Amino acid sequence: MQQLLMGVSILLFGLFIGGVGLASAGVGIGIPMIPIGIYVTCRGWRICNHKAKTRKQQEKTELVQFEKTKLGKFGLGAILILIGIGTSSFGIGIVIFLTGIWLFYSCYKTDS
């Protein structure tokens, strides 16, 4: 539940307050904050649903790590691409951008 609330608050921050840096920073803080908020919200929603299902069942089932699913890799890729664009003037921004592209590519090879 904490991750779900944190994701919603990050998303709201990115939508309402984050656009302020858009004029001065080029990308602004809001553009990377929106996918981070969506990612953390999806992760928290998934954990809440899993806990609700396991309370109803007798046996506990193992939850697959979110970062190993297609949606998790897609979300991380989107976040890293946007952060890489924002920091592309530094050398590390290119590495972050390429890592995001690789995660996009690898999400199509993931089975679950």
Summary of the structure (lengths in Angstrom):
residues: 112
radius of gyration: 16.2
end to end distance: 23.4
largest distance: 55.1
contacts: 342
relative contact order: 0.13
helix: 78%
strand: 0%
